[in-house]
């Protein structure tokens, strides 16, 4: 049932014209902001990648309870894989345990199996979303999924030599969607 709801939410987000509203534009403030970026994560399993991506944002002021957030993300992942394809996964939780949208991104040293659909992920974007931030969440998911589908984002992020090159490619591809 949850899987059907998520598919419906994503389908709705994908079908909406861009931008959704002035409110979304104001909330986005010029694009998707990554609060943390880690290249060459050593995780062998999705849970390890999620834990590693949460660690650098654990003390971020907008997060009230990182342990609760971790549990919610892992529960969400257990209900339905967040692997999108294009070697990308978007583990996330909508929770009362945060006050603003926070994103931590990482690139795994090598692809790992993500979820039961036998898909692989190497680029992981961990999203922690306040319950009240549905529009910014949908806009972010829309932008991420469109960037991976409509640009060469996967290849550019995998080829990036350092954080600066990763961020440049990320922002350039997002500007095209």
N, C-alpha and C positions, 0 to 999 in steps of 0.2 A: 504494500500500500504506500509506504514512504517512497519507494522507488518511483511509483507512478506520480506522486506529488512532485518529486524533484524533477522528473522529466517534464511535467506540465509547467513548472516554474521556469525551467530553462528554455522550454519552447516559447513561452510567453516573452521572456527576455529577448530571445533571438528574433522574434517577430516585430518587436517594438521599433519604431523609428528612432534614430539617434539624433539628438539626445532625448531622453524620456521626458524631461521637464526642466524648467529653470532650477528647481530645487536640486536635481541631480547634478547639474552643471556646477552649482555653487558648492555642493558637497564634495565634488571631485577636485576642485581647485586646480584645474589644469592637467589632470591625468592621474594615473595610478602611481602612488608613492610606495616604494618598498622601504620598510623600516629596517630590514636586515637582508643581507645577501651573503651566502656562503657558496663558494665554488668547491668542487671536488669533495662533496660529502662522502663518507665511507660507509653509509648504511647498506645493509644487505636485505632489509625488509622494510615495508612501508612504515611500520610502527617506529622503527629506528630513525627513519628520515623525519617523521613528524616530531619526534622528541628532539632531534638535533636542530630542527628549524624553530622550535618553540624556545629553545634555550636562550638565544641572544635577545629575545623580546620579553623574556620572563619578568624582568623588572621594569618594563615599559609602563609609564604612569597610567595609560588607558586600560591596562589589564589589572583587574581586581583580584583574580584568583587563578593563577596559571595552572595549578594542579586540576582544578575543576574544568578548565578549558581543555586541557589534555584529555581528560576522561571523555568530555563531550565530543571532541574530534575523533577519538578512537571509537566511540559508540557509533557515531555517524558513519565512519568508514566501515564498520562492521555491518551496517544496514545496507549500504550500497557503495560500491567502489566509486571513488572520485577521479579515477583515471579517465582522461578525456580522449586519449589517442594522441597522435603526433608526439609521442614520448613525454606527454605532460600530464600532471595530476594536480588537482586543486583541493586538497583536504581542507575542510573548514568546519566551523561551528557558528551558529547564530546563538548568542548567549547573553544572559544578563551580567556575566562576569567581565564584560568589557564596556568601555564608554565610547569608543570610536573604532572604525575599521582599521585594522592593523594587518599588514602583509609582510611575511618573511619568505624569501625565495631562496632556492638552492639548486645546485646542479650536482647530481650524483656522479661519482667517478666512472660508473658504468651503469647501464640500464638494469633495473630490477623488475621482477614480476610485481604488478600492482593489482590487487583484488582478484576475485575469482573468475574474471572474464579473460584471463590469460593475456592481459595487455601488459606492456612494459612502460615504465616511466623513468626518465632521467632528469627531467626538469620539474621541480615541485614548487608550487606556490601555496603556502599555508595562509589561510584567511581566517581571522577572528573578527566576528561581526556582531555588533550590538543588535538585539532583537528589534530595536526601533529603526534600524538603518537598512530597510529592505530595498529602497530605491538605489542607494549607493552600491549595495551588494550586487543587485541585478545589473547595474551599469558596469561594474568591475568585471563580473563574470561574462557579460556580453563582450566587452572589449578584449578580455583575455582569449575567449574562445574564437572570436573573429580574427584576432591577430595570429593565432596558431593556424587557423584554416586558410586565411586569405593572403598571408605573407610567408616569407621564408624564415619565420621567427625561430623555429626549432633549430634549423641549420646554423643560423647566426649565433644563437645562444650557446650551442654546443661548440662552435668554433672560437668563441670569445676567449682571448688569451688571459684576460684579467677582469676585475670588477668593472673598471671604467669601460672597457669594450663591451661587456655584457650589458651594462646600463645604457650605453649609447645605442646598441642594436635593439634593445627592449623598447626604449623611447621612440626610436625611429619607426619601428614596425607599428607601435600603437598609434602613432600620429597618422598612419595610413588607413586606419579602420574608422 
